[in-house]
């Protein structure tokens, strides 16, 4: 059984730029990724071979926020200039189905799609949460969410509430129709302040157990600047708002959970990033205190893409021997910019 087997790295492919996220297309035949070059990169996958094809362009800056429709082949993506667009993720033609050049004023950091696929929530540095119709991009609701940058959002499966996590790691529950904040949950240990630097450890929010549990992932930061922190998962009971479980996935130097997916076998697959060279691939069962698998042979890892059947997955990492700050150069003195190797793993059983 897959849940009892150990994954094996079978190959890797270099890219030309660094990626924030990767996911498989709805049909599983293509790998998609957004990053720091204002593009959504695309690769056709045949057996274990990746062949890059024309990217999706028209973005500006970082293409960091994304979501996929739960049933239809639709990809939603946003950039650091405030553009939000919808694409057919399996089509050869990359013309958007709909496009909002100024969905937000500036950086869209996060988005979440509703359980039924009908609504999309977006948020970022303009301190607003906006709800859009996924069919045509019509603005449905708008929430003024305070004075702090928003790092993550999640829509409750019943569609009646949206949760946001801000810079200071306060989780606020909103009624998107009235714009009212109905309650707050405490995740303040994911915030760290040192020498005029605020560090937000919160990286994602999602609902489990048909909405009975809210999961917050990221880190409890221990230092500013170098990305040190304890990778953590917080589980909240939705009815009471109480933190019912806290799982650690490393020590105080391991950084942040950058991405997390749930395997069909019932365990979490996460990747971490932080101090250069500290990337980890981690498997963790919810009812166990410690991870049951760790893989540490990659540099900083940013995202994980799992095929629907659970047999193969890719991890987007960072190239070694580059610190991203100009300190490392080649023999000719050229700056070695960061890029993301794509590591392919298969389960042995």
N, C-alpha and C positions, 0 to 999 in steps of 0.2 A: 504494500500500500504506500501511496505517496507520502502520507503523513508520518510514516515510519522510516522513510528513506533519507539519504543524505544527498544534497545537490552537488553536482560536479561542474566546475567551469570548463566549458568545452571549446570556447573561442572568444576572441575579442576583436573589435573593429574600432579604429581611430576615427574621430570626427575632426572637423576643422575649427569648431568653436565650442564653448562650454554650454551645456544644457541645464535648464532648471528642472525640466520634467520630461518623462517619456511615458507613453501608453501604446497599447495595441489598438488598431482600428477595430471597429465593431465586428468585422468578419475575421479578424485574427491574421490577416494576410499582410498587414503593413504595420511598421513601427513608426510612431509619430513622436516628435519632440520639439519643445519650445525652449528658447534660451536668450542669450545676451546679444544676438545679432539681428533682432527684429524679424525673425523668420520662424515658421514652423517647418522643421526638417521632416522629410518622409523617406522611408526605406521600404522597398518590397522585400519580403522574407520568403525564400524558397528553401525548404529543408532548414539548414542552419546558415544560409548565406544571405547577407544583407546587400542590397543594391540600392544606392541612393538615387532618387528621382527628383524632379523639379519641386522646390519647396513652395509653401504658401507664403506670399509676401504681402506688402501693404501695411505692415505694422511699423511701429517706431519704438526704439529702445528695447527694453526687456519684455519678452512674452512669457510672463511668469504664471498668470492665473489661467486655469483651464477647467473644463468639466465635460463629461460625456453623457449623452442621453442614455437612460437605462435600457431602452428597447430599440431605438432607431439609430442609424449610423450618422449621428450628428455630433460634431465637436464644437464646443464653445471656447473661445480664447480671447484674452485681453492683454493689453500692453501697459507700459509705464507712462504713456501719454494719454490714456483714458479711452482708447479704442476697444470696442467689444464687437465680435463678429461670430457668425455661425457658419459652419461648413459641413458638407457631406464628407465624412472622414474616409470613405472608401472610393470616392470618385477620382478619376484621372484629372478632371477639370477642377481648378482651385478657385473658381468664382464664388464668393460668399452667397449663401442663401439670404442672409440679411446682414447689415453692417451699420454700426453706430459709431461714427468717428469720435464723438465726444460724450460717451455714456457716463463718464465721470470727469471731474476736473483733476487730471493728473493720474498718478499711479493706481491702477487697479491691482491690489495685492492678492485678492482671494475671490472665489466664487463657489457656489454650491447649487446643485440642481435638486429639485423636489423629487420625492419618492415616485410620483406618477409621471415625472418628466415634463410637466406643463409649465413650471415656473423656474426661473433662474435668479438667484440672489448674488449680487456683486457688492464689493466694498473695497475701501482703500484709504488713501491719504486725504481725501476731501471730507472724511468723517460722515459720509452718508452710506446707507444701505439702500440699494435699489433692487426692485423685483421686476423682472421682465417676462413677457410671454415668450416661451421658447419657439413658438411657431413663426412669429414675425418680428420679434424684438420690441413689441409695444411695451411701454412703461406702465406697470400695473400699480405699484406702490413705491413710496419713498419714505425713508426714515432718517431724521436728523439724529445721529447717534452720539452726540457729545463733541468734545474737543480733542479727542485722542485718535491717532492713526489706528485703523482696524487691520488686524493681521489674519483673522479667520472668521468665517461664517458657516452656519449649517442650518438647513431648513428641517423642522420636525416633520416626520412622516405624515402627520395629520394636516399639514399645510397651514396651521393656525399660528405657529410661532417660528421666529427666527432667532438664533443665538449668535452673538458676536463676541469676539475676544479682542481686546484692544492692547495698546502698547504696554499698559500697566497690568495686563492679564486679569482684568475684571471681565467676567462672562456675564453679558447682559441679555436677557430674554425680552424680545420685542413682539408686540402685536403689529404686524406689518400694515394692517388696514388703518388702525387708529394712530400708529406711530408711538404708542405708549410703551415704556419700559415696565414690564410687569414684575420682574424680580431680577436679582443678581446672584451669581454663584462666585465662589472664591477660588481663584487660581493664582493668587499673588506670589506664591513661591516660584512661579515661572518668570517673575520679573526680577531684575537685578540692576542696582544703580551703583556706579563707582566713578569718581572723578569727572563729573559732568557727562557721564555716558549712561543712558538708559538701554538696557538689553532686554528685549522681549524673547522669552523662551518658547512662547506658544506658537506652534506651527500649523496645527490643523484641529478641526472639530468635526465630529460625525456622530450619527446616531446608530445604536445597536439595539438588538432585541425588540424590533418593531417600534422603536421610540422610547422604550422603558429606560434606556441607558444612554447617557451622553459621554462620549470619549473625547478627551483632550490630549494631544500629544505634542511633544517638544522637548524641553529641558528645564531643569532648575539651574540657571546659570551660576557659575562660581567666579567668573572673571570677565571683565570687559576687554574688548579688543581682539583676543585670540580665540574666542568662541569656545571657551571651556565651560563645561556644565555636565550635569548628570542627566542622561537621556531618560525620560519618564513618560508613563501613560497614566492619566487620571480617569477614573470611572465614576460618574455621578449618577445617582438615582434621580430620574427625571421628576418623579412625583414630589419627593422631599427636597431635592436639590442638594442632598448630602453627598460628600465625597466618600464613596464606599470602598474604593480600592486604589492603591498606588503601586505601580510596578516600575522598578528600575531596570534599565538595560545597559548599565555600565557604571563607571566611576566618575569622579568629579572632573576628569580631563577628557572625557569621551565626546563631549559636544551635544549636538541636537539630533533628535529624530527628524530627518528631513522629509521622509516619505514613508507611508505605511499602507499595505494592502492586506486583505484577508484571503488566505488560501482556502480552496474548497475543502481541504482537510480539517479546517477549523482552527488554524493557528494564524497569528499575525506574522507578517514578513515586513521588516523595517530596515531602513538604511540610515546611517548617521553621518554627520559631518561636523567639523569643528576645527581644532588645531590642525594645520597641514599634515596630511599623512595618517589621520586617525579614523578613516572611514571603516565602517563595519556593516556587514550583512547579518541580521539577527532574526532568528525564529523564536517565538515566544507564545506559549499557551496561556490563555487568560487565567486559568485556575492554578498556575504554577508560579512561584515567586521569582524564579530565575529563568533566563532563556535556555532552551535545550540545544541550540545550535548557534555558533558564531563563526563568521568567516572574516578574516582580517587582512587578506592579501591584496586589497585595493586601497588606493588613496581616497581622499574624501569622496563620499558617495552622496548623490543628490536625489535619485529617483529610482523607482523599480516598476517594471512593466511585466505583468503576469498574464500569460495566455489563459483563456477561459477554462480550458481543461486542467490547468494547473501543472502541466508537465514541463513547460519551459518558461523561463523568465530572463529579462535583461536588467542589468543595473547600469545606470549612467554614473560614472565616477569622474575623477579629475586626473589629468596626466601627472605622473610623478616628476620630480625635479623642477617644479615651477611653483613659486609661492604666490603668484598673482600680484606681486607688488614691484616688479622690476628688479628684484635682487638676483635673479638667476638669468644668465645669458649663455649663448652658445660660444663656440670657439672664435667666431667672427665678431662677437660682441653684440649680437642681435638679441633683443628681449624675447624670451620664451613665453609667449602668452599661453593662457590656460585653454585646454580643450577637454572634451569628455569622451574617453574610451567607453565603448558599449560592450559590457561583459555578458556573454550568453551562458546561462546555467541550464542544465537538465537534471531531472531527478533520476537516480540510478535504477530504481525499481519501478 
